[in-house]
Amino acid sequence: MKTMVQRMMSVAFAAVMSLVVASAAWAASPPGPYEVVSDTTKRVTKVIEEARSYVDEDPERFYGEVEKILADVVDFPSFARGVMGKYGSKRYYDTLSPEEKAKFRGRVERFTKTFQDRLIRTYAKGLLAFDGNRIEVLPIAKDAADERSVNVEQHIFGNAPQPYVVYYKLTQNREGEWKLRNVSIEGVNLGRTYQSQFASSARRFNGDIDKVIENWEVTPEGGLAEVAEES
């Protein structure tokens, strides 16, 4: 028969093991949408502060640091395909021949890379203009946590009386990870703005999507440019 001490040791061991299992399960679960935006904001802010000492001599290092962070949280393939509009849609893909589908996939891949690179570089430069701005991420509504798509609100305080309002749209993928799919700055929906830009370029180049990709540029839109100027 087990002694009292042995029984107590068994219970204690079982309790410790249950805590270990629970902690492992918690650690393995992906962070929620609020945590993703909040953590990313802190990481980017830290990179900006550190970059001021070296960015003039080594801007590529700064772009690389920003890309490391954003590549983890932004669903660039989905974001880019949304910007491409019908030229990146599944409905359009299904109408193509096998040869055309291969070209379609190649264009989507090239545009995703181009879009990611230009977007990161443009907004990394804009972020450097933020000089000690207070940034707050607002908690999401409790019932929103059960949705597959959530908007997280962020306030950026500059010299203006009211903060600039940014909304990050995040969606949950099959692995349960929350990824950023779109951004709205002071009412300017970047996804729609760039989609219009892509469609306009497609008309200008008579439907030659390769030329659209080759000539793609990203410029700061709406509130972000204003925040940078007034910081």
N, C-alpha and C positions, 0 to 999 in steps of 0.2 A: 504493500500500500504506500501511496505517496504521503510523505510528511507534509505538514502545513507549509513549510518553507518551499518545498518542491512545487506544491500547488500554486503558491503565490508567484513563484518564478515562472511557471508555465503561463499564468494569466498575464503577468507583466510582459513576457516575451510575445504573446499573442497580440497584446495591445500595441507594443512597439511596431510589430510587423504590419498591423492594420494601418498605423500612421504612415509607415513607409510606403505602403501600397497606395494609400490615399494621396500622399504627397506626389508620388510618381504620376498618378493619374491627372492630378491638377497641373503638374508641370508639363505634361504631354498635351494637354488641351490647348488649342490655339487661342491667342488673346482675342477679346471682343473688339468690335469696331471702334469704340471709344479709346481703348487701350492702344490700338494700332496707331490712331491719329496722334494721341497724346505722346506716346513713346517716340514716334517719328519726329514730332515737333521738337522734342528735347534733343534728339540725336542730331538733327539738322542744325539747330541753334548752336550746339557745341562745335560742330564742324565749322560753322560760319565764324565763330569767335576765334577758333584756332587758325583759320585761313588768313585772317587779316595780317598775320606776321610773315606769310610766305607767298600769297596769291600773286603778287606783282611779278615775282621771279619765277613762279611755277604754277600757272593757272591750271595746267592739265592735272596736277595733283588734286586741286580743289574739285574740279569736275569729276574726277574719279571717286573722291570721297563721297560726294553727293550721290553719284550713281550707285555706289555700293548700298546706300541706304534705301533709295527709291526703288531699286530693282527688286528688293525684298517685299515691298508693299504695294507697288503699282502693277496692275494687270495690263502691261503695255500691249500685248497682242490684241486683247479685246478692245482696249481704248483705241488703238490704231485702226482696227477694222471698222469700228464705229465711225471714225473720222472719214474713212474711205467711202462710207455710205453704200450705195448699191454695188460699187466696185469691190467691196469686201464682204458682201452679204452671201449667206448660204443659198438664198433663193437664186441669185445670179450665178453662183457656182454650179448649182444643179442643172442649169441650162447649157452648160459648156460641154464641149467634146473632151475626151481624155487628154488630148494634146493641149487644149486651151486650159483645162483644169491645172495641168502642171505649170503653165505660165502664170495662172492666177495665184497659185501657192507661192511661186517665186516672187511675184510682185508684192504679195502681202508680207512675206518675210523681209523683203528689202525695205518696204515702207515702214514696217514696225521698227527696224533698226534705225532708219533715218529719223523717224518721228521721235523715238526715244532719245537719240543723241542730240537732236536740235532742241527738243523740249527741255532736257536737263541743262544744256549749256545756257539757253536763254534765261531760264528761271534761276539758275545758279548765280548768274550775274546780277539779276534783280535782287536776290536774297542778300547779296553783299551790301546793298544800300540800306538795309535795315540796321539801324544803329541803336541797339538797346531797347527796341520795341517790346512792350509787354504783350505776350500772346497767351490767350486763354482758350482752352478746349472745353466746350459745354457738355455736361453729361447728357446722354440720350435718354429718351423716355423709356420707362421700364417695359412697356408693351412692344417697343420697337426692337428689342433684343430678340424677339421671336421671328422677325422678318428675315428674308434672305437678302434684302437690299435695304440699306440704311443710309441716311444723310447725317453726317456729324458736323456740327456747327463750330466754327472757330472765329474768335475775335482778335483782330490785330490792332493794337492801340498805337496811333501815331500822334501827329500834332493837331489833327482834326478833333473837334469836340466829341464826335461819336466814333466808335471803333469801326474798322472795315470788317465786313462780314464775309466769311468764306464757308462754303458748304462742300464737304467731301462726300461723294457718293461711293459707298463700298458695297460689294456683293460677296456672298459667301460661296466658295467653290466646293467641289465634291469632297475635298479633304477637310472641310470645315474652316479653312483659312479665310480671313476677311481681306480682300484686295481692293485697292482704289481703282475705280472705273471712270470717274469724271470729277471735275471741279467747277464750281461756280463762284466767281469773285464779284461781289457787289452787284449781283443779279446777272452777270455775264457768264453764260454757260459755255465753258471752253470747248467742250465736246461739239456742241452745235456750231460754235463759231468756226472751229477748224474744219468741220464737215462742210460748211458753206464755202470756206476757202478752197477745199479740195475740189468740190463740184465746180467752182468758178474756174479753177485751173484746168480741170478736165475739158471744159468748154473752150477755154483759150487755146489749148493744145489739141483741139478736135478729137478728144477721146483717147489721146495717146497717154496712157497712164504711166508709162516709163518716163516720159518727159515731166509729168507732174511730180513724180518721185525725185527725179534729178534736180528739179528746181524748187523743191519744198523748203520753205523757211518758216520759222516760228518767231512771232513778235509778241512782246508782253501785251496783254489785253486788259482793258478796263481797270478795275480796282488795284491790281497788282502794281501797274505802272504808277498809279497815283500814290500808293503807299510808299513806294520807293522814293518818289520825288519829294514827299513831305516828311520823310523820316529824318 
